[in-house]
Amino acid sequence: MTTEIKICGLSTAEAVDRAAELNAGMAGFIFFEKSPRHVAVDTAAKLAERARARDLKTVAVTVNMDDAGLDEIVKRMKPDWLQLHGGESPDRTAELKARYGLPVMKAFAIREAADLDCIGPYEGIADRFLFDAKPPKGSDLPGGNGVSFDWRLLATLDGAASYMLSGGLTKDNVGEALRISGATMVDVSSGVESAPGVKDFGMMDAFVRAVRDAGLTARSGSQE
Ligand SMILES: O=C(O)c1ccccc1N[C@@H]1O[C@H](COP(=O)(O)O)[C@@H](O)[C@H]1O
């Protein structure tokens, strides 16, 4: 099985093209003004059209956004997925799924085992979970902080949960993260950047190669 990869925080046509050439699978666009990756809706609409034409699924990443903001994003960008990266409740998540008819990925900040208990009320509502690390003290960002958590915590999930692993992933640690967690989908943002908000194509290439290599190792390992 090929590990699904989401490259998040894309903001240029060239980065979208590179993600597509690498068969990343998913492209994420950030709507959070304090983020160095924030894109205006107009820009996101153009980039998403380009991504769709290159067979990438597009993800609108939002944080506790109101209906007016979401209406505009959904109407103009036409994302394939909505990522809710704030404190959206199960009711709000269900309401947004019904309002837009889109699959929803709900993000959770993880530091310890008890943090995983939060997913229970979202089961049957969120189409996918996304596990990120808790932001460091003083950070303005709920995600995109380049911080990882203890991947062993995910090994306790029963396998039924569909989730993406994120938080501080890089070419150097993603193989180990996949092996330890058992994740089948990964999400990267700052780990493929040369400076906040600036995607580095060499780092994107190396990250995707590391994910694919980890898959090959796992498969050859299982035949032994
Ligand atoms: O990337 C951002 O700036 C961002 C802002 C607001 C909400 C989410 C954001 N990014 C998400 O953070 C994780 C992990 O990022 P990183 O690889 O540790 O830098 C990822 O899911 C992004 O979608």
Ligand as a Chemical Component Dictionary entry (heavy atoms), coordinates in Angstrom:
data_LIG
# 
_chem_comp.id                   LIG 
_chem_comp.type                 NON-POLYMER 
_chem_comp.pdbx_formal_charge   0 
_chem_comp.three_letter_code    LIG 
# 
loop_
_chem_comp_atom.comp_id 
_chem_comp_atom.atom_id 
_chem_comp_atom.alt_atom_id 
_chem_comp_atom.type_symbol 
_chem_comp_atom.charge 
_chem_comp_atom.model_Cartn_x 
_chem_comp_atom.model_Cartn_y 
_chem_comp_atom.model_Cartn_z 
_chem_comp_atom.pdbx_ordinal 
LIG O1  O1  O 0 1.208  25.359 8.771  1  
LIG C1  C1  C 0 0.622  26.282 9.361  2  
LIG O2  O2  O 0 1.098  27.415 9.413  3  
LIG C2  C2  C 0 -0.683 26.015 10.038 4  
LIG C3  C3  C 0 -1.398 27.074 10.545 5  
LIG C4  C4  C 0 -2.608 26.862 11.161 6  
LIG C5  C5  C 0 -3.123 25.579 11.288 7  
LIG C6  C6  C 0 -2.410 24.492 10.800 8  
LIG C7  C7  C 0 -1.188 24.686 10.177 9  
LIG N1  N1  N 0 -0.452 23.624 9.675  10 
LIG C8  C8  C 0 -0.668 22.260 9.977  11 
LIG O3  O3  O 0 0.252  21.859 10.956 12 
LIG C9  C9  C 0 0.591  20.500 10.792 13 
LIG C10 C10 C 0 2.052  20.207 11.040 14 
LIG O4  O4  O 0 2.935  21.103 10.527 15 
LIG P1  P1  P 0 4.529  20.863 10.614 16 
LIG O5  O5  O 0 4.863  19.808 9.598  17 
LIG O6  O6  O 0 4.875  20.480 12.001 18 
LIG O7  O7  O 0 5.109  22.169 10.230 19 
LIG C11 C11 C 0 0.101  20.119 9.428  20 
LIG O8  O8  O 0 -1.021 19.286 9.638  21 
LIG C12 C12 C 0 -0.390 21.377 8.793  22 
LIG O9  O9  O 0 -1.602 21.137 8.095  23 
# 
loop_
_chem_comp_bond.comp_id 
_chem_comp_bond.atom_id_1 
_chem_comp_bond.atom_id_2 
_chem_comp_bond.value_order 
_chem_comp_bond.pdbx_ordinal 
LIG O1  C1  DOUB 1  
LIG C1  O2  SING 2  
LIG C1  C2  SING 3  
LIG C2  C3  SING 4  
LIG C2  C7  DOUB 5  
LIG C3  C4  DOUB 6  
LIG C4  C5  SING 7  
LIG C5  C6  DOUB 8  
LIG C6  C7  SING 9  
LIG C7  N1  SING 10 
LIG N1  C8  SING 11 
LIG C8  O3  SING 12 
LIG C8  C12 SING 13 
LIG O3  C9  SING 14 
LIG C9  C10 SING 15 
LIG C9  C11 SING 16 
LIG C10 O4  SING 17 
LIG O4  P1  SING 18 
LIG P1  O5  DOUB 19 
LIG P1  O6  SING 20 
LIG P1  O7  SING 21 
LIG C11 O8  SING 22 
LIG C11 C12 SING 23 
LIG C12 O9  SING 24 
# 
